[in-house]
């Protein structure tokens, strides 16, 4: 117990110390929100990765999907690494950095407003972000209660409040730079922690091969397995698992979704150079392979730890209890490491979300209406106040969750990415995307999400396959079709304006010969 408490004390001291150290970089809006657009590749890559993978992934998703799909859930982690990280950085990293710098766009709604020349789009995007980031923020506290109860016997309420206060202190003090530095430290903890935990859990099952053999001996319930499959034996240790189609839906939502999340794309705004994007791409991908791949790989062995503790009295599965149950056999020192790992994952994502929420509300709504004449100092002050507000609101929701909050948290990722992904991605590459197509996509992304939240509550039967995961995937994929389709039949943007927006890509730059060889005349 002494070692575990010391680990937490050191962790808390380092986080606050980084916040104090970073204060000098947080004196104006650019410094507070974007680190002066001079953040290095390693810090940016770790900030991207730690914002991506929170306690929701380690405790909730890894347990739930590992239980449903077995070892094939590892594909989710690999999808996160190669689609959610590698492909996102390759396609969006450089262009996002260049165009947002050219437009002086500081947030995703700010990008929509300037790229499509519409303050109405900017305010609407800010409202969507505000509404759906809050439940997502509240969900981060989920999973901490079981782990802290296991390690320290601390009530859930104090875990939530302690995490919220600590995050508020360092984000308010140092802004994005403090968040990025702490994300790097927290990322190192996550890397070491997940490797140690996987090794310990497999060792407790007699090693990797022994664990695989035990898993292969478990057959899934035919009612939840894919219909075409006749022989269910060994499915949890198979390549694609018992339900490949549902597995694909999870991969699409959790991998493609990051392309349209404001707190994720915002990392590309702040990276210091295009050269840094290349390094960041490699680092971010390796980080995701280890963390996300490791989490889902670990969760794939969840059925080996089946016991009454992970079932409710009515027999319903308690998915959030699966991974904590796997950890009960670990030595105390490793449990302490896991607690710090999950705390790190949660705080890094929480800091990113509240910074995104406060900046969006301040810059994209208030600054356009009642704060038009506010100077840099006052604007930063208001953002700091809203950080406190958003953290307090997320704590209130986490401590007193309404009955619908679980579903709303599941849909929030799909609503945000379904609304933002397509118009943002296409907006980086094509002058032909129209303002009307963005409006239609906003309506589509929010509309389909809200519809599937409301329909079951008014007595409409919804097929089980249309769960929050699959609805989110439909919202994103549908948007990728809707935006170019609507753009074909709606008024085009002003040509002179589009030429000005895309002029940033025509700027001549000098490169070394090893990067480019001029063709001989």
C-alpha positions as CSV (number, residue, x, y, z in Angstrom):
1,X,0.0,0.0,0.0
2,X,2.8,2.4,0.8
3,X,4.4,1.8,-2.6
4,X,1.1,2.4,-4.4
5,X,0.5,5.6,-2.5
6,X,4.0,6.8,-3.3
7,X,3.5,6.1,-7.0
8,X,0.4,8.3,-6.9
9,X,2.0,11.1,-5.0
10,X,5.0,11.2,-7.4
11,X,2.6,11.1,-10.3
12,X,0.5,14.0,-9.0
13,X,3.6,16.1,-8.2
14,X,5.0,15.7,-11.7
15,X,1.7,16.6,-13.3
16,X,1.3,19.8,-11.3
17,X,5.0,20.7,-11.7
18,X,4.6,20.5,-15.5
19,X,1.6,22.8,-15.3
20,X,3.7,25.4,-13.4
21,X,6.6,25.0,-15.8
22,X,4.4,25.5,-18.8
23,X,2.8,28.8,-17.6
24,X,5.2,30.9,-19.6
25,X,3.8,29.4,-22.8
26,X,0.1,30.1,-22.0
27,X,-0.1,33.9,-22.0
28,X,-2.1,34.4,-25.2
29,X,-4.7,32.3,-27.2
30,X,-2.2,30.7,-29.6
31,X,0.1,29.8,-26.7
32,X,-2.6,28.5,-24.4
33,X,-4.6,26.6,-27.0
34,X,-2.0,25.5,-29.5
35,X,1.4,25.8,-27.7
36,X,2.4,28.5,-30.1
37,X,2.1,26.1,-33.0
38,X,5.6,24.9,-32.1
39,X,5.0,21.6,-30.5
40,X,7.5,18.9,-31.5
41,X,6.7,15.5,-33.2
42,X,7.2,13.3,-30.1
43,X,5.0,15.4,-27.9
44,X,2.3,15.7,-30.6
45,X,2.4,12.0,-31.3
46,X,2.0,11.1,-27.7
47,X,-0.7,13.7,-27.2
48,X,-2.6,12.2,-30.1
49,X,-2.2,8.7,-28.8
50,X,-3.0,9.4,-25.2
51,X,-6.1,11.4,-26.2
52,X,-7.2,8.5,-28.3
53,X,-6.9,5.7,-25.8
54,X,-8.5,6.4,-22.4
55,X,-9.8,4.3,-19.5
56,X,-12.9,3.7,-21.7
57,X,-10.7,1.6,-24.0
58,X,-8.6,-0.1,-21.4
59,X,-11.5,-1.0,-19.0
60,X,-14.7,-0.7,-21.0
61,X,-14.1,-1.5,-24.7
62,X,-11.2,-4.0,-24.1
63,X,-13.4,-6.0,-21.7
64,X,-16.6,-5.8,-23.7
65,X,-15.2,-6.6,-27.1
66,X,-12.7,-9.0,-25.8
67,X,-15.5,-11.0,-24.3
68,X,-17.6,-10.8,-27.4
69,X,-14.9,-11.5,-30.0
70,X,-12.1,-13.2,-28.2
71,X,-8.6,-12.8,-29.6
72,X,-10.0,-11.4,-32.8
73,X,-10.7,-8.2,-30.9
74,X,-7.0,-7.5,-31.4
75,X,-8.0,-6.4,-35.0
76,X,-9.7,-3.4,-33.4
77,X,-6.4,-2.3,-31.9
78,X,-4.6,-2.8,-35.2
79,X,-7.3,-0.9,-37.0
80,X,-6.8,1.9,-34.5
81,X,-3.1,1.9,-35.2
82,X,-3.1,1.7,-39.0
83,X,-6.4,3.5,-39.8
84,X,-6.9,5.8,-36.8
85,X,-3.3,6.7,-36.5
86,X,-1.1,6.0,-39.5
87,X,-3.6,6.8,-42.2
88,X,-5.0,9.8,-40.4
89,X,-1.5,11.3,-40.0
90,X,-0.6,10.5,-43.7
91,X,-3.7,11.9,-45.2
92,X,-4.6,14.7,-42.8
93,X,-1.5,15.6,-40.7
94,X,0.4,17.8,-43.2
95,X,-2.6,19.3,-45.0
96,X,-4.3,20.1,-41.7
97,X,-1.2,21.8,-40.3
98,X,-0.7,23.9,-43.5
99,X,-4.3,25.0,-44.1
100,X,-5.2,25.8,-40.5
101,X,-2.0,27.8,-40.2
102,X,-2.9,29.6,-43.5
103,X,-6.5,30.3,-42.3
104,X,-5.4,31.0,-38.7
105,X,-8.0,28.5,-37.6
106,X,-7.6,27.5,-34.0
107,X,-10.4,25.0,-33.6
108,X,-12.4,22.6,-35.8
109,X,-15.5,24.9,-35.9
110,X,-13.1,27.8,-36.7
111,X,-11.9,25.8,-39.7
112,X,-15.4,25.2,-40.9
113,X,-16.2,28.9,-40.5
114,X,-13.2,30.1,-42.5
115,X,-12.9,27.2,-45.0
116,X,-16.6,27.5,-46.0
117,X,-16.9,31.2,-45.3
118,X,-19.8,30.9,-42.9
119,X,-20.1,32.0,-39.2
120,X,-23.3,30.1,-39.0
121,X,-21.5,26.8,-39.8
122,X,-18.9,27.7,-37.2
123,X,-21.5,28.3,-34.5
124,X,-23.4,25.2,-35.4
125,X,-20.3,23.1,-35.3
126,X,-19.4,24.6,-31.9
127,X,-22.9,23.7,-30.6
128,X,-22.5,20.1,-31.8
129,X,-19.1,19.8,-30.2
130,X,-20.4,21.2,-26.9
131,X,-23.4,18.9,-26.7
132,X,-21.6,15.7,-27.6
133,X,-18.2,16.2,-25.9
134,X,-19.7,16.6,-22.4
135,X,-21.1,13.0,-22.1
136,X,-17.9,11.7,-23.7
137,X,-16.0,13.6,-21.0
138,X,-18.1,12.2,-18.2
139,X,-17.5,8.6,-19.5
140,X,-13.8,8.9,-18.7
141,X,-14.4,8.5,-15.0
142,X,-16.0,5.1,-15.8
143,X,-13.7,2.2,-14.8
144,X,-11.8,4.2,-12.2
145,X,-14.1,3.2,-9.3
146,X,-13.5,-0.6,-9.6
147,X,-9.7,-0.1,-9.9
148,X,-9.3,2.4,-7.1
149,X,-11.6,0.3,-4.9
150,X,-9.4,-2.8,-5.7
151,X,-6.1,-1.0,-5.0
152,X,-6.9,1.6,-2.3
153,X,-10.4,1.0,-1.1
154,X,-11.2,4.6,-2.0
155,X,-14.9,5.5,-2.8
156,X,-15.7,6.3,-6.4
157,X,-16.8,9.9,-5.6
158,X,-13.3,10.8,-4.3
159,X,-11.6,9.2,-7.3
160,X,-13.7,11.3,-9.6
161,X,-13.1,14.5,-7.7
162,X,-9.4,14.0,-7.2
163,X,-8.8,13.2,-10.9
164,X,-10.9,16.3,-12.0
165,X,-9.1,18.7,-9.6
166,X,-5.7,17.5,-10.6
167,X,-6.5,17.8,-14.4
168,X,-8.0,21.2,-13.9
169,X,-4.9,22.5,-12.1
170,X,-2.3,21.6,-14.7
171,X,-4.5,22.5,-17.8
172,X,-5.5,25.9,-16.3
173,X,-1.9,26.7,-15.5
174,X,-0.1,25.6,-18.6
175,X,-2.8,25.1,-21.3
176,X,-1.9,22.9,-24.3
177,X,1.8,22.7,-23.7
178,X,1.3,21.4,-20.2
179,X,-1.2,18.9,-21.6
180,X,1.3,17.8,-24.3
181,X,4.2,17.3,-21.9
182,X,2.1,15.5,-19.4
183,X,0.7,13.3,-22.2
184,X,4.2,12.3,-23.1
185,X,4.9,11.3,-19.5
186,X,1.6,9.6,-19.2
187,X,2.2,7.8,-22.5
188,X,5.5,6.4,-21.2
189,X,3.6,5.0,-18.2
190,X,1.0,3.5,-20.4
191,X,3.5,1.8,-22.6
192,X,5.4,0.2,-19.7
193,X,2.2,-0.6,-17.8
194,X,0.4,-2.4,-20.6
195,X,3.4,-4.6,-21.5
196,X,3.9,-5.5,-17.8
197,X,0.2,-6.3,-17.3
198,X,0.0,-8.6,-20.4
199,X,3.1,-10.5,-19.4
200,X,1.7,-11.0,-15.8
201,X,-1.8,-12.0,-16.9
202,X,-0.5,-14.6,-19.4
203,X,2.0,-15.9,-17.0
204,X,-0.8,-16.5,-14.5
205,X,-2.5,-18.7,-17.2
206,X,0.6,-20.8,-17.7
207,X,2.0,-18.8,-20.6
208,X,0.7,-17.6,-24.0
209,X,0.2,-21.1,-25.6
210,X,-1.6,-22.4,-22.5
211,X,-3.9,-19.4,-22.5
212,X,-4.7,-19.8,-26.2
213,X,-5.5,-23.5,-25.7
214,X,-7.9,-22.7,-22.8
215,X,-9.5,-20.0,-24.8
216,X,-10.0,-22.4,-27.8
217,X,-11.9,-24.8,-25.5
218,X,-14.6,-22.2,-24.9
219,X,-17.5,-22.1,-27.4
220,X,-19.7,-19.0,-27.8
221,X,-23.4,-18.9,-27.4
222,X,-24.8,-19.8,-30.9
223,X,-27.4,-17.0,-30.4
224,X,-24.8,-14.3,-30.5
225,X,-22.4,-15.9,-33.0
226,X,-22.5,-15.1,-36.7
227,X,-25.4,-17.0,-38.3
228,X,-23.4,-18.6,-41.2
229,X,-20.9,-20.2,-38.8
230,X,-21.9,-23.8,-37.9
231,X,-19.0,-25.0,-35.8
232,X,-18.6,-22.6,-32.9
233,X,-15.8,-24.5,-31.2
234,X,-12.6,-22.6,-30.9
235,X,-14.1,-19.3,-32.2
236,X,-12.7,-17.2,-29.4
237,X,-9.1,-18.1,-30.4
238,X,-9.8,-17.8,-34.2
239,X,-8.6,-15.3,-36.7
240,X,-11.9,-13.4,-37.1
241,X,-13.9,-14.6,-34.1
242,X,-17.5,-15.5,-33.8
243,X,-19.0,-12.4,-35.4
244,X,-16.8,-10.8,-38.1
245,X,-19.4,-8.3,-39.3
246,X,-20.0,-6.7,-35.9
247,X,-16.2,-6.7,-35.4
248,X,-15.9,-4.7,-38.6
249,X,-18.4,-2.1,-37.3
250,X,-16.3,-1.6,-34.2
251,X,-13.1,-1.2,-36.2
252,X,-14.7,1.4,-38.4
253,X,-16.1,3.4,-35.5
254,X,-13.1,3.4,-33.3
255,X,-10.6,3.8,-36.1
256,X,-12.2,6.1,-38.7
257,X,-13.9,8.1,-36.0
258,X,-10.7,9.8,-34.9
259,X,-10.5,11.6,-38.2
260,X,-13.5,13.7,-37.3
261,X,-13.0,14.3,-33.5
262,X,-12.1,17.9,-32.7
263,X,-9.8,17.0,-29.8
264,X,-7.8,14.6,-32.1
265,X,-7.6,16.7,-35.3
266,X,-6.5,19.7,-33.1
267,X,-3.2,18.0,-32.5
268,X,-2.2,18.6,-36.1
269,X,-2.9,22.4,-35.7
270,X,-0.1,22.7,-33.2
271,X,2.8,20.6,-34.6
272,X,5.7,22.8,-35.4
273,X,6.6,21.8,-39.0
274,X,5.8,19.5,-41.9
275,X,9.0,17.6,-41.3
276,X,7.8,17.0,-37.7
277,X,4.6,15.4,-39.2
278,X,6.7,12.5,-40.7
279,X,8.3,11.7,-37.3
280,X,5.0,12.1,-35.5
281,X,3.4,9.6,-38.0
282,X,5.8,6.8,-37.1
283,X,5.8,7.5,-33.3
284,X,2.0,7.7,-33.2
285,X,1.5,4.5,-35.1
286,X,4.0,2.5,-32.9
287,X,2.4,3.9,-29.8
288,X,-1.1,2.8,-31.0
289,X,0.1,-0.7,-32.0
290,X,1.4,-1.3,-28.4
291,X,-1.4,0.5,-26.4
292,X,-4.5,-0.3,-28.4
293,X,-3.3,-3.6,-29.8
294,X,-2.2,-4.5,-26.3
295,X,-5.5,-3.5,-24.6
296,X,-7.7,-5.5,-27.0
297,X,-5.3,-8.4,-27.0
298,X,-5.5,-8.5,-23.2
299,X,-9.3,-8.2,-23.3
300,X,-9.4,-11.2,-25.6
301,X,-8.5,-13.5,-22.8
302,X,-11.4,-12.1,-20.6
303,X,-13.4,-15.4,-20.7
304,X,-10.7,-17.2,-18.9
305,X,-11.6,-15.2,-15.8
306,X,-15.3,-15.8,-15.9
307,X,-16.9,-15.8,-12.4
308,X,-20.0,-14.4,-10.6
309,X,-18.2,-11.1,-9.9
310,X,-18.6,-10.0,-13.5
311,X,-22.3,-10.9,-13.7
312,X,-25.2,-8.9,-12.2
313,X,-27.8,-10.5,-10.1
314,X,-30.1,-10.8,-13.1
315,X,-27.3,-12.5,-15.1
316,X,-26.4,-9.5,-17.2
317,X,-22.8,-9.1,-18.1
318,X,-20.9,-6.3,-16.2
319,X,-18.4,-5.6,-19.0
320,X,-16.6,-2.9,-17.0
321,X,-15.7,-5.5,-14.4
322,X,-14.0,-8.0,-16.7
323,X,-10.5,-6.3,-17.0
324,X,-10.4,-5.4,-13.3
325,X,-11.3,-9.0,-12.5
326,X,-8.3,-10.1,-14.7
327,X,-6.1,-7.9,-12.6
328,X,-7.0,-9.2,-9.1
329,X,-4.4,-11.9,-9.3
330,X,-1.6,-9.5,-10.0
331,X,1.0,-8.5,-7.3
332,X,0.3,-5.2,-5.4
333,X,3.0,-3.3,-7.2
334,X,1.6,-4.2,-10.6
335,X,-1.9,-3.2,-9.4
336,X,-0.4,0.2,-8.4
337,X,1.1,0.5,-11.9
338,X,-2.2,-0.4,-13.5
339,X,-4.0,2.3,-11.4
340,X,-1.5,4.9,-12.5
341,X,-1.8,3.6,-16.1
342,X,-5.6,4.0,-16.2
343,X,-5.4,7.3,-14.4
344,X,-2.9,8.5,-17.0
345,X,-5.1,7.3,-19.9
346,X,-8.1,9.1,-18.4
347,X,-6.5,12.3,-17.4
348,X,-4.7,12.8,-20.8
349,X,-8.0,12.4,-22.7
350,X,-9.9,14.5,-20.1
351,X,-7.5,17.4,-20.4
352,X,-7.7,17.3,-24.2
353,X,-11.5,17.2,-24.2
354,X,-12.0,20.1,-21.7
355,X,-9.4,22.2,-23.5
356,X,-11.3,21.6,-26.8
357,X,-14.7,22.2,-25.2
358,X,-13.7,25.5,-23.5
359,X,-11.9,26.9,-26.5
360,X,-14.8,26.0,-28.8
361,X,-17.3,27.7,-26.7
362,X,-15.1,30.8,-26.1
363,X,-13.7,31.3,-29.6
364,X,-16.5,29.9,-31.8
365,X,-19.6,31.2,-29.9
366,X,-18.9,33.9,-27.4
367,X,-16.1,35.6,-29.4
368,X,-18.5,35.9,-32.3
369,X,-21.3,37.3,-30.3
370,X,-20.8,39.0,-26.9
371,X,-17.0,39.0,-26.7
372,X,-16.1,40.6,-30.0
373,X,-13.8,43.3,-28.4
374,X,-12.2,41.0,-25.8
375,X,-8.4,41.1,-25.9
376,X,-6.1,38.0,-25.7
377,X,-5.7,38.2,-22.0
378,X,-9.4,38.3,-21.3
379,X,-10.1,35.5,-23.9
380,X,-7.6,33.2,-22.2
381,X,-9.1,34.0,-18.8
382,X,-12.6,33.0,-20.1
383,X,-11.2,29.8,-21.5
384,X,-9.7,29.0,-18.1
385,X,-13.0,29.7,-16.4
386,X,-14.8,27.4,-18.9
387,X,-12.3,24.6,-18.2
388,X,-13.5,24.6,-14.6
389,X,-17.1,24.7,-15.8
390,X,-16.7,21.7,-18.1
391,X,-14.8,19.7,-15.6
392,X,-17.4,20.4,-12.9
393,X,-20.2,19.5,-15.3
394,X,-18.6,16.3,-16.3
395,X,-18.1,15.4,-12.6
396,X,-21.8,16.1,-11.8
397,X,-22.9,13.9,-14.7
398,X,-20.4,11.1,-13.7
399,X,-21.6,11.2,-10.1
400,X,-25.3,11.4,-10.9
401,X,-25.8,9.8,-14.3
402,X,-29.3,9.9,-15.7
403,X,-30.7,6.7,-17.1
404,X,-29.9,7.6,-20.7
405,X,-26.4,8.7,-20.2
406,X,-24.9,5.3,-21.0
407,X,-26.5,5.3,-24.5
408,X,-25.7,8.9,-25.1
409,X,-22.0,8.3,-24.3
410,X,-22.0,5.5,-26.8
411,X,-23.5,7.6,-29.5
412,X,-21.4,10.8,-28.8
413,X,-18.3,9.5,-30.8
414,X,-20.5,8.6,-33.8
415,X,-22.4,11.9,-33.7
416,X,-19.2,14.0,-33.6
417,X,-17.3,12.0,-36.3
418,X,-20.5,11.5,-38.4
419,X,-21.0,15.3,-38.5
420,X,-17.4,16.5,-38.9
421,X,-15.3,13.8,-40.6
422,X,-16.5,14.1,-44.2
423,X,-16.6,17.9,-44.5
424,X,-13.3,18.3,-42.8
425,X,-11.5,15.6,-44.8
426,X,-12.9,16.7,-48.2
427,X,-12.4,20.3,-47.3
428,X,-8.7,19.8,-47.0
429,X,-8.4,18.3,-50.5
430,X,-11.2,19.6,-52.8
431,X,-12.4,23.1,-53.8
432,X,-15.6,21.5,-55.0
433,X,-17.1,20.9,-51.6
434,X,-20.1,23.1,-51.1
435,X,-21.5,24.9,-48.1
436,X,-24.8,23.1,-48.5
437,X,-23.2,19.7,-48.4
438,X,-21.7,20.6,-45.0
439,X,-25.1,21.6,-43.6
440,X,-26.7,18.4,-44.9
441,X,-23.9,16.3,-43.3
442,X,-24.3,18.1,-40.0
443,X,-28.0,17.3,-40.1
444,X,-27.3,13.7,-41.1
445,X,-24.7,13.0,-38.4
446,X,-26.7,14.5,-35.6
447,X,-30.0,13.4,-36.9
448,X,-29.3,9.7,-37.2
449,X,-27.7,9.7,-33.8
450,X,-30.6,11.5,-32.1
451,X,-33.1,9.4,-33.9
452,X,-31.6,6.1,-32.5
453,X,-31.5,7.6,-29.0
454,X,-35.1,8.7,-29.1
455,X,-36.8,5.9,-31.1
456,X,-36.5,3.1,-28.5
457,X,-37.9,5.6,-25.9
458,X,-41.1,6.2,-27.8
459,X,-41.8,2.6,-28.3
460,X,-40.3,2.0,-31.7
461,X,-38.5,-1.3,-32.0
462,X,-35.0,-1.0,-33.3
463,X,-33.1,-4.1,-34.6
464,X,-30.4,-5.2,-32.2
465,X,-27.8,-4.8,-34.9
466,X,-28.4,-1.0,-34.8
467,X,-26.5,-0.5,-31.6
468,X,-24.5,2.7,-30.8
469,X,-21.3,1.2,-32.5
470,X,-23.0,0.3,-35.8
471,X,-25.0,3.5,-35.9
472,X,-21.8,5.6,-35.5
473,X,-20.1,3.6,-38.3
474,X,-23.2,4.2,-40.5
475,X,-23.1,8.0,-39.7
476,X,-19.4,8.3,-40.7
477,X,-19.5,6.1,-43.8
478,X,-22.8,7.8,-44.9
479,X,-21.2,11.2,-44.6
480,X,-18.3,10.2,-46.9
481,X,-21.0,9.5,-49.5
482,X,-23.3,12.5,-48.8
483,X,-20.8,15.3,-49.0
484,X,-19.5,14.7,-52.5
485,X,-23.0,13.7,-53.7
486,X,-24.7,16.9,-52.4
487,X,-21.8,19.0,-53.7
488,X,-22.6,17.9,-57.3
489,X,-26.1,19.5,-57.1
490,X,-25.6,22.6,-54.9
491,X,-24.1,26.0,-55.6
492,X,-20.3,26.0,-55.7
493,X,-18.2,28.2,-53.4
494,X,-16.8,31.5,-54.8
495,X,-13.8,30.6,-57.0
496,X,-11.7,33.5,-55.9
497,X,-12.3,32.6,-52.3
498,X,-11.4,29.0,-52.9
499,X,-8.2,29.9,-54.7
500,X,-7.2,32.0,-51.7
501,X,-7.9,29.2,-49.3
502,X,-5.9,26.6,-51.3
503,X,-3.1,29.0,-52.1
504,X,-1.2,27.6,-49.1
505,X,-0.6,24.4,-51.0
506,X,1.0,26.3,-53.9
507,X,3.7,27.9,-51.8
508,X,7.2,27.1,-53.0
509,X,9.5,25.5,-50.5
510,X,13.1,24.3,-50.6
511,X,14.0,20.7,-49.9
512,X,17.2,18.7,-49.8
513,X,18.1,16.7,-52.9
514,X,17.7,13.4,-51.1
515,X,14.0,14.3,-50.8
516,X,13.5,15.4,-54.4
517,X,15.6,15.1,-57.5
518,X,14.9,17.6,-60.3
519,X,14.4,16.0,-63.7
520,X,17.2,16.7,-66.2
521,X,16.2,18.8,-69.2
